[in-house]
Amino acid sequence: MKWVRLYVTAEGQTERKFAEEVLGPHLANYNINVRARVVLTNRKLGKRGGIMDYDKIRGDLHRLMLEDKRGEARFTTMIDLYALPNEFPGWTEARKLTHPQDRIAVLEDSLKADIEDQRFLPYIQLHEFEALLYCDLSQLQKRIAGSEAGLAKLTKEVKNIPPEEINDGTTTAPSKRIVRHVPIYERSKVRVGVAAAAAIGLPALRNKCPHFSSWINTLECLAPVTED
């Protein structure tokens, strides 16, 4: 039996590491091999990550799909709704909608239509990776010395707000809130953020983040291709 090769095009190093260290071991149970990489933002310099525009995301996806044309290959994304490029497919329509879940539906459908490959399964994170950490902020506290007071204030600040509904304002997005209360997170989010998310565990993340859970369900349902 051939395994499905799942290529995850990630917005940054945090998402890449999460895909490799958290999603990878889980999806291996479903005969899915996760291969994560960060969006190529400068082909000349070979630079990945940083400020993106949609053409770079689209171009990177298309190049990857041309590199692996086999039927057992699948492709997905892990990019943030926060600071999404204005030229992103469906953005004009999506910005008119109030509820973030409705926005995401329009954006993901528009992205899939624009990429035009049946093997592509788009995913946009509400509103960014750090939303997952709000499922249990105590795991972040365990990994950042002296963060107790700041995270206690943050916990009160977002009380009764579902993690995926913490909004995308320049000062109120999930990561911005964490950095405001625990400034050191800015310099350690790849190491600390992924470790905290892993410790929270996929069951808890899926329980509190329905859009994220729906994506994982979709990935789990990718059927391995049998040998010819």
Residue pairs with C-beta under 8 A, 6 or more apart in sequence:
1 31
1 224
1 225
1 226
1 227
2 72
2 224
2 225
2 226
2 227
3 31
3 32
3 33
3 72
3 224
4 31
4 32
4 33
4 72
4 73
4 74
4 222
4 223
4 224
4 225
5 33
5 35
5 68
5 70
5 72
5 73
5 74
6 27
6 32
6 33
6 34
6 35
6 74
6 75
6 76
6 219
6 222
7 35
7 36
7 37
7 64
7 68
7 73
7 74
7 75
7 76
8 15
8 16
8 19
8 23
8 34
8 35
8 36
8 37
8 76
8 77
8 78
9 37
9 38
9 39
9 57
9 60
9 61
9 64
9 75
9 76
9 77
9 78
9 79
10 16
10 18
10 19
10 36
10 37
10 38
10 39
10 77
10 78
10 79
11 38
11 39
11 49
11 52
11 78
11 79
11 80
11 129
12 38
12 49
12 129
13 38
13 49
13 190
14 129
14 189
14 190
14 193
14 194
15 36
15 38
15 78
15 79
15 125
15 129
16 36
16 37
16 38
17 190
17 194
18 78
18 129
18 193
18 194
18 197
18 198
19 34
19 36
19 78
20 34
20 36
21 194
21 198
22 194
22 197
22 198
22 202
23 34
23 216
23 219
24 33
24 34
24 36
26 202
26 216
27 33
27 34
27 219
27 220
28 34
30 219
30 220
30 222
30 224
31 224
32 219
32 220
32 222
32 224
37 48
37 64
38 48
38 49
39 48
39 49
39 52
39 56
39 57
39 60
39 79
40 46
40 47
40 48
40 56
40 59
40 60
40 63
41 47
41 48
41 49
41 50
41 51
41 52
41 56
52 79
52 85
53 85
53 87
54 85
54 87
54 88
54 89
55 87
57 77
57 79
57 85
58 114
58 115
61 75
61 77
61 115
61 120
62 115
64 75
65 73
65 75
65 117
65 119
65 120
71 119
71 225
72 224
72 225
73 119
74 119
74 120
74 121
74 222
75 117
75 119
75 120
75 121
76 120
76 121
76 122
76 123
76 215
76 219
77 111
77 122
77 123
77 124
78 123
78 125
78 129
79 123
79 124
79 125
80 124
80 125
80 127
80 128
80 129
81 100
81 103
81 104
81 107
81 124
81 125
81 126
81 127
81 128
81 168
82 127
82 128
82 168
82 173
82 174
82 175
83 168
84 91
84 107
84 124
85 91
88 107
88 110
88 111
89 107
89 110
89 111
89 113
89 114
90 106
90 107
90 109
90 110
90 111
91 107
91 110
93 106
93 110
94 102
94 103
94 104
94 106
94 107
94 110
95 103
97 103
97 106
100 126
100 127
100 164
100 165
100 167
100 168
101 126
101 164
101 211
104 124
104 126
104 211
107 124
108 122
108 123
108 124
111 122
111 124
112 120
112 121
112 122
115 122
121 215
121 218
121 219
123 215
125 131
125 212
126 164
126 165
126 209
126 211
126 212
127 164
127 166
127 167
127 168
127 173
127 174
128 168
128 173
128 174
128 175
129 174
129 175
129 193
129 197
130 173
130 174
130 175
130 178
130 189
130 193
131 163
131 164
131 166
131 174
131 209
132 163
132 197
132 200
132 205
132 209
132 212
133 139
133 140
133 163
133 174
133 178
133 193
133 196
133 197
133 200
134 158
134 163
134 166
134 174
134 208
135 163
135 200
135 204
135 205
135 207
135 208
135 209
136 196
136 199
136 200
136 204
137 151
137 154
137 155
138 151
139 196
139 197
139 199
139 200
140 147
140 151
140 178
140 182
140 185
140 192
140 193
140 196
141 147
141 148
141 151
142 196
142 199
143 192
143 195
143 196
144 182
144 184
144 185
144 188
144 192
147 181
147 182
147 184
150 181
150 182
151 181
151 182
153 181
154 177
154 178
154 181
154 182
157 177
158 166
158 177
162 208
162 209
163 174
163 208
163 209
164 209
164 210
164 211
164 212
166 172
166 173
166 174
166 177
167 173
169 176
170 176
171 177
171 180
175 185
175 189
178 185
179 185
179 186
185 192
185 193
197 205
202 216
205 212
205 213
206 212
206 213
206 216
207 213
